[in-house]
């Protein structure tokens, strides 16, 4: 018996059909919104993703040595690969879209199928809104109408901790503790470096999650900090725009921190309202292009295709018809198929009782002509 590696699986039927449908709907939307498709190689050099600007851990990538002794990996991230490609391309096109898998060992299943967009050199509000407009259109065209959008901003944590003299490793440990909402660990790290007031502020910030009403509290709390006030104004502007396009289930997480070094501004996620599945995530990453000595504003959004396909449930049921034919009536049966455009039509020589046909038709010769009659 032959087995698959851990994390790999064969898939059949509606799982595959729904996934393909997600990609088809996505491609139609991006074409109508002026995006150009881009594809990068499945195999890349590890350094594209492990350099200090991207910051992925080599241990989490699927990797090997090539014949020259260089480390190659299966693509773990679309955003970094696309940035590398666009710098070389030097195109004036600003809106790009992709679809394909990413591979990492620190995620369930190793392979994650994604579709997504990257928008470069576009005014902040315009680019951020376009990402969320597209997310709304895709979810609703897939009949996923119950979802919530969550907003955060990388610079809140960075602004609050800029005066704290933390070694790089300790600051990353603090970010992880913030991400995991470990209040005790956050307090311990910050007080160790002598700022109990900041420790209290960050612990309080961890709880700044939920309704957009939280923003009003923090507008007062941060009134004397111009940078933080500007961030709250920016979030409020996005929220106003989302409400104007009828996205009303909006949350904020002011304590959210970046999980990769290149994020540098607004961050957003989309959750299904029924069970909290993460349907999409993205944000601004202007700093990613610093590695190419290029000043480039950029924002992106990625969808988890498998989650979207699963949220669609079983593909909408279509009538299934079996047409019973013979060698002599086979061509006529094939021509008749065109009259059943909205149905699944199978031509058979005999009916298999295990197949759940909604209707069985017979091709008969009557008065010298072929006709179709219901069995």
Rosetta blueprint (number, residue, H / E / L):
1 X L
2 X L
3 X L
4 X L
5 X L
6 X L
7 X L
8 X L
9 X L
10 X L
11 X L
12 X L
13 X L
14 X H
15 X H
16 X H
17 X H
18 X H
19 X H
20 X H
21 X H
22 X H
23 X H
24 X H
25 X H
26 X H
27 X H
28 X H
29 X H
30 X H
31 X H
32 X H
33 X L
34 X L
35 X L
36 X E
37 X E
38 X L
39 X L
40 X L
41 X L
42 X L
43 X E
44 X E
45 X E
46 X L
47 X H
48 X H
49 X H
50 X H
51 X L
52 X L
53 X L
54 X L
55 X L
56 X L
57 X L
58 X H
59 X H
60 X H
61 X L
62 X L
63 X E
64 X E
65 X E
66 X L
67 X L
68 X L
69 X L
70 X L
71 X E
72 X E
73 X E
74 X E
75 X L
76 X L
77 X L
78 X H
79 X H
80 X H
81 X H
82 X H
83 X H
84 X H
85 X H
86 X H
87 X H
88 X H
89 X H
90 X L
91 X L
92 X L
93 X L
94 X L
95 X E
96 X E
97 X E
98 X E
99 X E
100 X E
101 X E
102 X E
103 X E
104 X L
105 X L
106 X L
107 X L
108 X L
109 X L
110 X L
111 X E
112 X E
113 X E
114 X E
115 X E
116 X E
117 X E
118 X E
119 X E
120 X E
121 X L
122 X L
123 X L
124 X H
125 X H
126 X H
127 X H
128 X H
129 X H
130 X H
131 X H
132 X H
133 X H
134 X H
135 X H
136 X H
137 X H
138 X H
139 X H
140 X H
141 X H
142 X L
143 X L
144 X L
145 X L
146 X L
147 X E
148 X E
149 X E
150 X E
151 X E
152 X E
153 X E
154 X H
155 X H
156 X H
157 X H
158 X H
159 X H
160 X H
161 X H
162 X L
163 X L
164 X L
165 X L
166 X L
167 X L
168 X H
169 X H
170 X H
171 X H
172 X H
173 X H
174 X H
175 X H
176 X H
177 X H
178 X H
179 X H
180 X L
181 X L
182 X L
183 X H
184 X H
185 X H
186 X H
187 X H
188 X H
189 X H
190 X H
191 X H
192 X H
193 X L
194 X L
195 X L
196 X H
197 X H
198 X H
199 X H
200 X H
201 X H
202 X H
203 X H
204 X H
205 X H
206 X H
207 X L
208 X L
209 X E
210 X E
211 X E
212 X L
213 X L
214 X H
215 X H
216 X H
217 X H
218 X H
219 X H
220 X H
221 X H
222 X L
223 X L
224 X L
225 X L
226 X H
227 X H
228 X H
229 X H
230 X H
231 X H
232 X H
233 X H
234 X H
235 X H
236 X H
237 X H
238 X H
239 X H
240 X H
241 X H
242 X H
243 X H
244 X H
245 X L
246 X L
247 X L
248 X L
249 X L
250 X E
251 X E
252 X E
253 X E
254 X L
255 X L
256 X L
257 X L
258 X L
259 X L
260 X L
261 X L
262 X L
263 X L
264 X L
265 X L
266 X E
267 X E
268 X E
269 X E
270 X E
271 X E
272 X E
273 X L
274 X L
275 X L
276 X L
277 X L
278 X E
279 X E
280 X E
281 X E
282 X E
283 X E
284 X E
285 X L
286 X H
287 X H
288 X H
289 X H
290 X H
291 X H
292 X H
293 X L
294 X L
295 X L
296 X L
297 X L
298 X E
299 X E
300 X E
301 X E
302 X E
303 X E
304 X E
305 X H
306 X H
307 X H
308 X H
309 X H
310 X H
311 X H
312 X L
313 X L
314 X L
315 X L
316 X L
317 X L
318 X L
319 X L
320 X E
321 X E
322 X E
323 X E
324 X E
325 X L
326 X L
327 X L
328 X L
329 X L
330 X H
331 X H
332 X H
333 X H
334 X H
335 X H
336 X H
337 X H
338 X L
339 X L
340 X L
341 X L
342 X L
343 X L
344 X E
345 X E
346 X E
347 X E
348 X E
349 X L
350 X L
351 X L
352 X L
353 X L
354 X L
355 X L
356 X L
357 X L
358 X L
359 X E
360 X E
361 X E
362 X E
363 X E
364 X E
365 X E
366 X E
367 X L
368 X L
369 X E
370 X E
371 X E
372 X E
373 X E
374 X E
375 X L
